[in-house]
């Protein structure tokens, strides 16, 4: 189904929307779409350079949207008064210290990891990573990811179909785990003891 969408005349638009949406924090099959586009490019249905350029641009733009959403709305959600207010503030403070030291690596390498690919930009915004630094590492990561995944799918050709299938299932499973964990904490379960002990 995804191959049929990406191989149509609006294939590049579909690729941009899927990659951009995933990068902004929506659980969409962005990487799967890029792999599919790389396979189609190996068959001559799409252009590999255009595929890479579209995916890289969409990843960069989507990440910047995710960063803006995290910096404004995400931080407000985590710091607003309410249940576990002090614990949430402590988590935000620890996250800020983490992003000061490891923000660039997280944004860059997060492009190749299913969960971080969706959440890294949002988290960078929540924890107020400097936008100038975020923009540089985000651009490098987006270009590197689009190039390596697109070229790998191009040369793997039909053999990459299994990767497309597995990546989709793995990504879906990880998203479901993240959602269930969030619901578990929000539905009235107390914070685990280790988290209460570490909170300043």
Number of C-alpha atoms within 10 A of each C-alpha: 5 15 15 10 17 22 18 13 11 11 20 22 16 18 27 26 20 25 31 27 23 24 32 29 24 16 20 21 22 27 27 24 26 30 28 28 30 31 28 23 23 20 13 10 16 20 16 21 14 12 25 24 19 21 31 25 19 26 31 25 22 26 34 24 20 28 29 20 19 25 20 14 13 18 19 12 13 17 18 12 12 10 10 14 13 14 18 18 18 17 19 19 14 15 19 20 14 14 21 15 10 13 24 21 14 23 29 23 19 21 27 18 12 21 17 19 25 26 23 27 33 28 27 28 27 26 25 22 23 14 15 9 12 24 18 15 20 28 20 17 24 29 21 18 23 27 21 13 17 28 22 15 26 22 14 16 18 15 12 18 16 10 16 20 11 13 17 18 13 12 19 17 12 14 17 13 12 13 11 12 11 11 12 12 12 12 8 9 9 11 13 9 8 8 11 11 9 10 13 11
